């Protein structure tokens, strides 16, 4: 695994992402299903509140992720 730093002037900030081997379709489905259920949940909100994320920011991430997941299903 590798972290790549992209300067803000190269690309606007984006939500986090994961990468999987093309053959890992079952793992991809499991992660997608978990994210669809977890993002925006009470547990997610409690977890990220300690890092200063607001309810509006959590809503934005949850809505964006669910739209992306819906588009690929």
Residue pairs with C-beta under 8 A, 6 or more apart in sequence:
15 61
15 64
15 65
18 31
20 27
20 28
20 31
32 69
32 72
32 73
35 65
35 69
36 65
36 66
36 69
38 44
39 58
39 61
39 62
39 65
39 66
40 58
40 59
40 61
40 62
40 63
40 66
44 58
44 62
45 55
45 58
48 57
48 58
